[in-house]
Amino acid sequence: RKRNTVGDHTGAAPHRSGDTDTRIEQARRIDTGSDHLTTEVDDHGVAVITMNRPDRRNALTTDMLSGLASSLAELELAGDVRCVVLTGAGGAFCAGGDVKGFAEGGGAASGQGSWDEGVHQQRLSHKSTSGVLFNMPKPTVAAIGGAAAGAGLSLALACDIRIALDTAVMTTAFARVGLAGDYGGTWFLTQLVGPAKAKELYFMPERLDMSTALDLGIVN
């Protein structure tokens, strides 16, 4: 609820028209453990998670996914949070996993350890990120200001609502790198557009403009 006095907890005088000082809302910041992910909760109960790696179009690293999982776990239970918004910095939403960083052990699927260990870690990551976005009892919103591709698209699809700039684009992207869709994207997209269209979009990963995505019901 918006407070209409500056000093409602301090005994200070109410704001008068023409006063030069204005009340500045202080967002509560959550430590994500990553330099490339920020989480803030404003005074209205809106939590904003920002993927902040614009030089790589916010491609996901292991520490970003870990920070996203820990942020979502805290926001899901926080009494001052009413809604969660997921977005990206620098004119992109998220380009998916950091494929170029895989060999260096810095991508979303670093390949460290055995194959079975890697698969298990991916499953845990899916559940704690896109799984929580989808199942959270609070509304989740993807604010898409640019490209959403691969796992980045999957995270957007996991949200309850997707709001996009008309200049944004979407693509499943996985076929171009010889991988199956992950982070729940194949299931989420099937629920939105049906199995035949979902298969088409994954087998032939065309770039969707937002007019087409709106017509298909992928964005709101």
C-alpha atoms as an extended CHARMM CRD file, in Angstrom:
* protein
*
       220  EXT
         1         1  ARG       CA              0.0000000000        0.0000000000        0.0000000000  PROA      1               0.0000000000
         2         2  LYS       CA              1.3540000000        3.3770000000       -0.9460000000  PROA      2               0.0000000000
         3         3  ARG       CA              2.1110000000        5.5720000000        2.0370000000  PROA      3               0.0000000000
         4         4  ASN       CA              1.1530000000        9.2200000000        1.6370000000  PROA      4               0.0000000000
         5         5  THR       CA              3.4430000000       10.7310000000        4.2440000000  PROA      5               0.0000000000
         6         6  VAL       CA              7.2080000000       10.8490000000        4.3100000000  PROA      6               0.0000000000
         7         7  GLY       CA              7.5120000000       10.3450000000        8.0320000000  PROA      7               0.0000000000
         8         8  ASP       CA              4.8040000000        7.8180000000        8.7980000000  PROA      8               0.0000000000
         9         9  HSD       CA              7.2470000000        5.8290000000       10.9450000000  PROA      9               0.0000000000
        10        10  THR       CA              9.3960000000        8.7080000000       12.1620000000  PROA      10              0.0000000000
        11        11  GLY       CA              6.9180000000       11.3700000000       13.2340000000  PROA      11              0.0000000000
        12        12  ALA       CA              8.0840000000       13.7590000000       10.5140000000  PROA      12              0.0000000000
        13        13  ALA       CA              5.6440000000       16.1310000000        8.8630000000  PROA      13              0.0000000000
        14        14  PRO       CA              3.6490000000       15.0090000000        5.8250000000  PROA      14              0.0000000000
        15        15  HSD       CA              4.8560000000       15.9550000000        2.3540000000  PROA      15              0.0000000000
        16        16  ARG       CA              3.5710000000       19.3230000000        1.1480000000  PROA      16              0.0000000000
        17        17  SER       CA              3.0200000000       20.2860000000       -2.4430000000  PROA      17              0.0000000000
        18        18  GLY       CA              6.1210000000       22.0570000000       -3.7010000000  PROA      18              0.0000000000
        19        19  ASP       CA              8.5500000000       20.3690000000       -1.3050000000  PROA      19              0.0000000000
        20        20  THR       CA             11.8590000000       19.8110000000       -3.0670000000  PROA      20              0.0000000000
        21        21  ASP       CA             12.6520000000       16.5490000000       -1.2970000000  PROA      21              0.0000000000
        22        22  THR       CA             10.8400000000       13.4460000000       -2.4570000000  PROA      22              0.0000000000
        23        23  ARG       CA             10.4450000000       10.0550000000       -0.8870000000  PROA      23              0.0000000000
        24        24  ILE       CA             12.8210000000        7.5470000000       -2.4620000000  PROA      24              0.0000000000
        25        25  GLU       CA             11.7560000000        3.9480000000       -2.2220000000  PROA      25              0.0000000000
        26        26  GLN       CA             14.5650000000        1.6760000000       -1.1090000000  PROA      26              0.0000000000
        27        27  ALA       CA             14.6180000000       -1.7300000000       -2.7570000000  PROA      27              0.0000000000
        28        28  ARG       CA             15.6380000000       -4.7330000000       -0.6980000000  PROA      28              0.0000000000
        29        29  ARG       CA             18.5310000000       -6.4790000000       -2.3850000000  PROA      29              0.0000000000
        30        30  ILE       CA             19.1050000000      -10.2140000000       -2.2000000000  PROA      30              0.0000000000
        31        31  ASP       CA             22.5960000000      -11.6360000000       -2.4670000000  PROA      31              0.0000000000
        32        32  THR       CA             22.6520000000      -13.9320000000       -5.5130000000  PROA      32              0.0000000000
        33        33  GLY       CA             26.3030000000      -14.9420000000       -5.2590000000  PROA      33              0.0000000000
        34        34  SER       CA             26.8010000000      -13.8870000000       -8.8910000000  PROA      34              0.0000000000
        35        35  ASP       CA             28.0930000000      -10.6720000000      -10.4380000000  PROA      35              0.0000000000
        36        36  HSD       CA             25.8080000000      -11.3400000000      -13.3880000000  PROA      36              0.0000000000
        37        37  LEU       CA             22.4870000000      -11.6740000000      -11.5740000000  PROA      37              0.0000000000
        38        38  THR       CA             20.6850000000       -9.1470000000       -9.3930000000  PROA      38              0.0000000000
        39        39  THR       CA             17.5380000000       -9.5930000000       -7.3100000000  PROA      39              0.0000000000
        40        40  GLU       CA             15.6290000000       -6.7000000000       -5.7290000000  PROA      40              0.0000000000
        41        41  VAL       CA             12.2630000000       -6.3590000000       -3.9770000000  PROA      41              0.0000000000
        42        42  ASP       CA             10.5470000000       -2.9820000000       -4.0860000000  PROA      42              0.0000000000
        43        43  ASP       CA              8.1370000000       -1.4200000000       -1.5810000000  PROA      43              0.0000000000
        44        44  HSD       CA              5.1450000000       -2.7190000000       -3.5360000000  PROA      44              0.0000000000
        45        45  GLY       CA              6.1640000000       -6.3530000000       -3.2100000000  PROA      45              0.0000000000
        46        46  VAL       CA              7.4720000000       -6.7480000000       -6.7590000000  PROA      46              0.0000000000
        47        47  ALA       CA             10.6710000000       -8.7700000000       -6.9480000000  PROA      47              0.0000000000
        48        48  VAL       CA             12.7920000000       -8.2160000000      -10.0580000000  PROA      48              0.0000000000
        49        49  ILE       CA             15.4560000000      -10.7300000000      -11.0430000000  PROA      49              0.0000000000
        50        50  THR       CA             17.7800000000       -9.3410000000      -13.7190000000  PROA      50              0.0000000000
        51        51  MET       CA             20.1730000000      -11.4370000000      -15.7580000000  PROA      51              0.0000000000
        52        52  ASN       CA             23.0150000000       -8.9660000000      -16.1860000000  PROA      52              0.0000000000
        53        53  ARG       CA             25.6210000000      -10.1550000000      -18.6560000000  PROA      53              0.0000000000
        54        54  PRO       CA             24.8380000000       -7.9460000000      -21.6510000000  PROA      54              0.0000000000
        55        55  ASP       CA             28.1530000000       -8.5350000000      -23.4350000000  PROA      55              0.0000000000
        56        56  ARG       CA             27.0620000000      -12.1630000000      -23.8970000000  PROA      56              0.0000000000
        57        57  ARG       CA             23.3440000000      -11.4220000000      -24.2450000000  PROA      57              0.0000000000
        58        58  ASN       CA             22.8770000000      -12.6710000000      -20.6920000000  PROA      58              0.0000000000
        59        59  ALA       CA             23.9830000000      -16.2160000000      -21.5490000000  PROA      59              0.0000000000
        60        60  LEU       CA             23.6050000000      -18.4160000000      -18.4920000000  PROA      60              0.0000000000
        61        61  THR       CA             26.5780000000      -19.5160000000      -16.4380000000  PROA      61              0.0000000000
        62        62  THR       CA             26.6220000000      -21.9840000000      -13.5710000000  PROA      62              0.0000000000
        63        63  ASP       CA             26.7880000000      -19.2310000000      -10.9650000000  PROA      63              0.0000000000
        64        64  MET       CA             23.8860000000      -17.3710000000      -12.5930000000  PROA      64              0.0000000000
        65        65  LEU       CA             21.7110000000      -20.4890000000      -12.4510000000  PROA      65              0.0000000000
        66        66  SER       CA             22.7390000000      -21.1230000000       -8.8560000000  PROA      66              0.0000000000
        67        67  GLY       CA             21.8830000000      -17.5100000000       -7.9730000000  PROA      67              0.0000000000
        68        68  LEU       CA             18.5540000000      -17.7700000000       -9.7730000000  PROA      68              0.0000000000
        69        69  ALA       CA             17.6920000000      -20.9310000000       -7.8410000000  PROA      69              0.0000000000
        70        70  SER       CA             18.5870000000      -19.4270000000       -4.4650000000  PROA      70              0.0000000000
        71        71  SER       CA             16.7280000000      -16.1930000000       -5.2460000000  PROA      71              0.0000000000
        72        72  LEU       CA             13.5720000000      -18.0390000000       -6.2640000000  PROA      72              0.0000000000
        73        73  ALA       CA             13.7120000000      -20.2150000000       -3.1570000000  PROA      73              0.0000000000
        74        74  GLU       CA             13.8310000000      -17.1110000000       -0.9570000000  PROA      74              0.0000000000
        75        75  LEU       CA             11.2290000000      -15.1280000000       -2.9230000000  PROA      75              0.0000000000
        76        76  GLU       CA              8.7390000000      -17.9950000000       -2.9180000000  PROA      76              0.0000000000
        77        77  LEU       CA              8.5370000000      -17.8890000000        0.8890000000  PROA      77              0.0000000000
        78        78  ALA       CA              9.1500000000      -14.1690000000        1.5140000000  PROA      78              0.0000000000
        79        79  GLY       CA              6.1490000000      -12.4510000000        3.0860000000  PROA      79              0.0000000000
        80        80  ASP       CA              6.9080000000       -9.0960000000        1.4450000000  PROA      80              0.0000000000
        81        81  VAL       CA              6.9280000000      -10.5190000000       -2.1030000000  PROA      81              0.0000000000
        82        82  ARG       CA              3.7010000000      -10.5370000000       -4.1270000000  PROA      82              0.0000000000
        83        83  CYS       CA              5.0200000000      -11.0340000000       -7.6600000000  PROA      83              0.0000000000
        84        84  VAL       CA              8.2810000000      -12.0970000000       -9.3380000000  PROA      84              0.0000000000
        85        85  VAL       CA              9.5630000000      -10.5460000000      -12.5850000000  PROA      85              0.0000000000
        86        86  LEU       CA             12.3910000000      -12.1290000000      -14.5900000000  PROA      86              0.0000000000
        87        87  THR       CA             14.1760000000       -9.9200000000      -17.1070000000  PROA      87              0.0000000000
        88        88  GLY       CA             17.5060000000       -9.2740000000      -18.8220000000  PROA      88              0.0000000000
        89        89  ALA       CA             19.8270000000       -6.2890000000      -19.0700000000  PROA      89              0.0000000000
        90        90  GLY       CA             21.2980000000       -4.5590000000      -22.0910000000  PROA      90              0.0000000000
        91        91  GLY       CA             18.5810000000       -5.0970000000      -24.6630000000  PROA      91              0.0000000000
        92        92  ALA       CA             18.4470000000       -8.9010000000      -24.4620000000  PROA      92              0.0000000000
        93        93  PHE       CA             16.4290000000      -11.3110000000      -22.3470000000  PROA      93              0.0000000000
        94        94  CYS       CA             18.6710000000      -14.3860000000      -22.3650000000  PROA      94              0.0000000000
        95        95  ALA       CA             20.5780000000      -16.1710000000      -25.1380000000  PROA      95              0.0000000000
        96        96  GLY       CA             20.4090000000      -19.5050000000      -23.2990000000  PROA      96              0.0000000000
        97        97  GLY       CA             23.3100000000      -21.5150000000      -21.9380000000  PROA      97              0.0000000000
        98        98  ASP       CA             26.8330000000      -20.1840000000      -22.3900000000  PROA      98              0.0000000000
        99        99  VAL       CA             27.8630000000      -22.6640000000      -25.0760000000  PROA      99              0.0000000000
       100       100  LYS       CA             31.2160000000      -20.9360000000      -25.6160000000  PROA      100             0.0000000000
       101       101  GLY       CA             31.9560000000      -21.2680000000      -21.9200000000  PROA      101             0.0000000000
       102       102  PHE       CA             31.2670000000      -25.0150000000      -21.7610000000  PROA      102             0.0000000000
       103       103  ALA       CA             34.8410000000      -25.9670000000      -22.6000000000  PROA      103             0.0000000000
       104       104  GLU       CA             36.1100000000      -23.6430000000      -19.8830000000  PROA      104             0.0000000000
       105       105  GLY       CA             33.7230000000      -25.1040000000      -17.3220000000  PROA      105             0.0000000000
       106       106  GLY       CA             31.7530000000      -21.8720000000      -17.0350000000  PROA      106             0.0000000000
       107       107  GLY       CA             28.5530000000      -22.6640000000      -18.8990000000  PROA      107             0.0000000000
       108       108  ALA       CA             25.1940000000      -23.9100000000      -17.7050000000  PROA      108             0.0000000000
       109       109  ALA       CA             26.3180000000      -27.4620000000      -18.5090000000  PROA      109             0.0000000000
       110       110  SER       CA             30.0000000000      -27.3520000000      -17.7470000000  PROA      110             0.0000000000
       111       111  GLY       CA             30.6260000000      -31.0410000000      -18.3380000000  PROA      111             0.0000000000
       112       112  GLN       CA             32.6210000000      -31.4140000000      -15.1450000000  PROA      112             0.0000000000
       113       113  GLY       CA             32.4700000000      -34.8630000000      -13.5260000000  PROA      113             0.0000000000
       114       114  SER       CA             30.9040000000      -37.9500000000      -15.0800000000  PROA      114             0.0000000000
       115       115  TRP       CA             28.0930000000      -37.8670000000      -17.6320000000  PROA      115             0.0000000000
       116       116  ASP       CA             25.5950000000      -39.2180000000      -15.0940000000  PROA      116             0.0000000000
       117       117  GLU       CA             26.6140000000      -36.5730000000      -12.5710000000  PROA      117             0.0000000000
       118       118  GLY       CA             26.1810000000      -33.8800000000      -15.1750000000  PROA      118             0.0000000000
       119       119  VAL       CA             22.7150000000      -35.1240000000      -16.1210000000  PROA      119             0.0000000000
       120       120  HSD       CA             21.6830000000      -35.2520000000      -12.4620000000  PROA      120             0.0000000000
       121       121  GLN       CA             22.9570000000      -31.7270000000      -11.8310000000  PROA      121             0.0000000000
       122       122  GLN       CA             21.0030000000      -30.4780000000      -14.8540000000  PROA      122             0.0000000000
       123       123  ARG       CA             17.8120000000      -32.0840000000      -13.5570000000  PROA      123             0.0000000000
       124       124  LEU       CA             18.2840000000      -30.4370000000      -10.1710000000  PROA      124             0.0000000000
       125       125  SER       CA             18.9220000000      -27.0970000000      -11.8750000000  PROA      125             0.0000000000
       126       126  HSD       CA             15.7770000000      -27.4610000000      -14.0050000000  PROA      126             0.0000000000
       127       127  LYS       CA             13.6250000000      -28.1230000000      -10.9460000000  PROA      127             0.0000000000
       128       128  SER       CA             15.0630000000      -25.2720000000       -8.8920000000  PROA      128             0.0000000000
       129       129  THR       CA             14.7340000000      -22.6350000000      -11.6460000000  PROA      129             0.0000000000
       130       130  SER       CA             12.1200000000      -23.1670000000      -14.3480000000  PROA      130             0.0000000000
       131       131  GLY       CA             10.2820000000      -25.6590000000      -12.1360000000  PROA      131             0.0000000000
       132       132  VAL       CA              9.9340000000      -23.1080000000       -9.3490000000  PROA      132             0.0000000000
       133       133  LEU       CA              8.9450000000      -20.3200000000      -11.7650000000  PROA      133             0.0000000000
       134       134  PHE       CA              6.1410000000      -22.5330000000      -13.0680000000  PROA      134             0.0000000000
       135       135  ASN       CA              4.9210000000      -23.9240000000       -9.7410000000  PROA      135             0.0000000000
       136       136  MET       CA              5.3290000000      -20.8550000000       -7.5350000000  PROA      136             0.0000000000
       137       137  PRO       CA              1.9910000000      -19.7890000000       -5.9930000000  PROA      137             0.0000000000
       138       138  LYS       CA              2.8730000000      -16.1390000000       -6.6540000000  PROA      138             0.0000000000
       139       139  PRO       CA              2.5230000000      -14.6980000000      -10.1720000000  PROA      139             0.0000000000
       140       140  THR       CA              5.6820000000      -14.8780000000      -12.2760000000  PROA      140             0.0000000000
       141       141  VAL       CA              6.2530000000      -12.5630000000      -15.2330000000  PROA      141             0.0000000000
       142       142  ALA       CA              8.9040000000      -12.6600000000      -17.9670000000  PROA      142             0.0000000000
       143       143  ALA       CA              9.7000000000       -9.1140000000      -19.1480000000  PROA      143             0.0000000000
       144       144  ILE       CA             11.3080000000       -9.7140000000      -22.5410000000  PROA      144             0.0000000000
       145       145  GLY       CA             13.1920000000       -6.7520000000      -23.9610000000  PROA      145             0.0000000000
       146       146  GLY       CA             15.2000000000       -8.5900000000      -26.5930000000  PROA      146             0.0000000000
       147       147  ALA       CA             16.2950000000      -12.0250000000      -27.7610000000  PROA      147             0.0000000000
       148       148  ALA       CA             15.0650000000      -15.0520000000      -25.8050000000  PROA      148             0.0000000000
       149       149  ALA       CA             16.7180000000      -18.2430000000      -27.0300000000  PROA      149             0.0000000000
       150       150  GLY       CA             17.3260000000      -21.8130000000      -25.9210000000  PROA      150             0.0000000000
       151       151  ALA       CA             17.2230000000      -22.1810000000      -22.1480000000  PROA      151             0.0000000000
       152       152  GLY       CA             16.4890000000      -18.4570000000      -21.9270000000  PROA      152             0.0000000000
       153       153  LEU       CA             13.2740000000      -19.0320000000      -23.8520000000  PROA      153             0.0000000000
       154       154  SER       CA             12.5010000000      -21.9890000000      -21.5740000000  PROA      154             0.0000000000
       155       155  LEU       CA             12.7560000000      -19.7600000000      -18.4900000000  PROA      155             0.0000000000
       156       156  ALA       CA             10.3980000000      -17.2530000000      -20.1160000000  PROA      156             0.0000000000
       157       157  LEU       CA              7.9330000000      -20.0200000000      -21.0030000000  PROA      157             0.0000000000
       158       158  ALA       CA              8.0010000000      -21.2130000000      -17.3900000000  PROA      158             0.0000000000
       159       159  CYS       CA              6.5320000000      -17.8940000000      -16.2290000000  PROA      159             0.0000000000
       160       160  ASP       CA              2.7950000000      -17.3170000000      -15.9110000000  PROA      160             0.0000000000
       161       161  ILE       CA              2.8330000000      -14.2700000000      -18.1820000000  PROA      161             0.0000000000
       162       162  ARG       CA              5.2300000000      -13.0690000000      -20.8930000000  PROA      162             0.0000000000
       163       163  ILE       CA              5.3420000000       -9.3720000000      -21.7720000000  PROA      163             0.0000000000
       164       164  ALA       CA              7.6290000000       -8.4150000000      -24.6550000000  PROA      164             0.0000000000
       165       165  LEU       CA              8.7530000000       -5.4040000000      -26.6310000000  PROA      165             0.0000000000
       166       166  ASP       CA              7.6340000000       -5.6320000000      -30.2430000000  PROA      166             0.0000000000
       167       167  THR       CA             11.3140000000       -5.6410000000      -31.2640000000  PROA      167             0.0000000000
       168       168  ALA       CA             12.1080000000       -8.8150000000      -29.2990000000  PROA      168             0.0000000000
       169       169  VAL       CA             12.6600000000      -12.1960000000      -30.9580000000  PROA      169             0.0000000000
       170       170  MET       CA             12.3510000000      -15.7940000000      -29.7910000000  PROA      170             0.0000000000
       171       171  THR       CA             13.9360000000      -19.0210000000      -30.9860000000  PROA      171             0.0000000000
       172       172  THR       CA             14.2430000000      -22.5180000000      -29.5460000000  PROA      172             0.0000000000
       173       173  ALA       CA             17.8320000000      -22.6730000000      -30.9340000000  PROA      173             0.0000000000
       174       174  PHE       CA             18.6610000000      -26.1870000000      -29.6380000000  PROA      174             0.0000000000
       175       175  ALA       CA             18.6330000000      -27.8760000000      -33.0610000000  PROA      175             0.0000000000
       176       176  ARG       CA             21.4360000000      -25.5710000000      -34.2050000000  PROA      176             0.0000000000
       177       177  VAL       CA             23.7900000000      -27.0150000000      -31.5850000000  PROA      177             0.0000000000
       178       178  GLY       CA             22.5270000000      -30.6080000000      -31.7610000000  PROA      178             0.0000000000
       179       179  LEU       CA             20.9070000000      -30.6450000000      -28.3190000000  PROA      179             0.0000000000
       180       180  ALA       CA             17.4460000000      -31.4830000000      -27.0090000000  PROA      180             0.0000000000
       181       181  GLY       CA             15.4230000000      -28.6870000000      -25.4500000000  PROA      181             0.0000000000
       182       182  ASP       CA             15.9660000000      -28.3430000000      -21.7190000000  PROA      182             0.0000000000
       183       183  TYR       CA             14.6950000000      -26.3920000000      -18.7080000000  PROA      183             0.0000000000
       184       184  GLY       CA             11.1810000000      -27.5870000000      -19.4980000000  PROA      184             0.0000000000
       185       185  GLY       CA             10.8850000000      -25.6720000000      -22.7540000000  PROA      185             0.0000000000
       186       186  THR       CA              9.5120000000      -28.5630000000      -24.8150000000  PROA      186             0.0000000000
       187       187  TRP       CA              6.7520000000      -29.2190000000      -22.2660000000  PROA      187             0.0000000000
       188       188  PHE       CA              5.8900000000      -25.5460000000      -21.6720000000  PROA      188             0.0000000000
       189       189  LEU       CA              5.7020000000      -24.7780000000      -25.3910000000  PROA      189             0.0000000000
       190       190  THR       CA              3.5190000000      -27.8260000000      -26.0270000000  PROA      190             0.0000000000
       191       191  GLN       CA              1.0140000000      -26.5520000000      -23.4510000000  PROA      191             0.0000000000
       192       192  LEU       CA              0.8770000000      -23.1740000000      -25.2100000000  PROA      192             0.0000000000
       193       193  VAL       CA              0.7710000000      -24.0920000000      -28.9200000000  PROA      193             0.0000000000
       194       194  GLY       CA              0.0500000000      -27.8310000000      -29.0490000000  PROA      194             0.0000000000
       195       195  PRO       CA              2.3920000000      -30.7320000000      -29.8650000000  PROA      195             0.0000000000
       196       196  ALA       CA              2.5400000000      -30.3210000000      -33.6470000000  PROA      196             0.0000000000
       197       197  LYS       CA              3.5230000000      -26.6440000000      -33.5940000000  PROA      197             0.0000000000
       198       198  ALA       CA              5.8920000000      -27.1560000000      -30.6810000000  PROA      198             0.0000000000
       199       199  LYS       CA              7.7190000000      -29.9090000000      -32.5730000000  PROA      199             0.0000000000
       200       200  GLU       CA              7.9490000000      -27.6820000000      -35.6340000000  PROA      200             0.0000000000
       201       201  LEU       CA              9.4680000000      -24.8510000000      -33.6040000000  PROA      201             0.0000000000
       202       202  TYR       CA             12.0380000000      -27.1980000000      -32.0310000000  PROA      202             0.0000000000
       203       203  PHE       CA             12.9090000000      -29.1870000000      -35.1660000000  PROA      203             0.0000000000
       204       204  MET       CA             13.1420000000      -26.0630000000      -37.3670000000  PROA      204             0.0000000000
       205       205  PRO       CA             14.1750000000      -23.2910000000      -34.9760000000  PROA      205             0.0000000000
       206       206  GLU       CA             13.0530000000      -20.2250000000      -36.8630000000  PROA      206             0.0000000000
       207       207  ARG       CA             13.2330000000      -16.7920000000      -35.2670000000  PROA      207             0.0000000000
       208       208  LEU       CA              9.8030000000      -15.6460000000      -34.1750000000  PROA      208             0.0000000000
       209       209  ASP       CA              8.9420000000      -11.9730000000      -34.1750000000  PROA      209             0.0000000000
       210       210  MET       CA              6.5690000000      -10.8240000000      -31.4640000000  PROA      210             0.0000000000
       211       211  SER       CA              3.6320000000      -10.3890000000      -33.8010000000  PROA      211             0.0000000000
       212       212  THR       CA              3.8390000000      -14.0890000000      -34.6540000000  PROA      212             0.0000000000
       213       213  ALA       CA              4.4950000000      -15.0520000000      -31.0340000000  PROA      213             0.0000000000
       214       214  LEU       CA              1.4150000000      -13.0740000000      -29.9930000000  PROA      214             0.0000000000
       215       215  ASP       CA             -0.7350000000      -14.7680000000      -32.6410000000  PROA      215             0.0000000000
       216       216  LEU       CA              0.4670000000      -18.1790000000      -31.4030000000  PROA      216             0.0000000000
       217       217  GLY       CA             -0.3030000000      -17.2870000000      -27.7860000000  PROA      217             0.0000000000
       218       218  ILE       CA              3.3420000000      -17.5190000000      -26.6780000000  PROA      218             0.0000000000
       219       219  VAL       CA              3.3820000000      -13.9280000000      -25.4050000000  PROA      219             0.0000000000
       220       220  ASN       CA              0.6350000000      -11.9480000000      -23.7640000000  PROA      220             0.0000000000
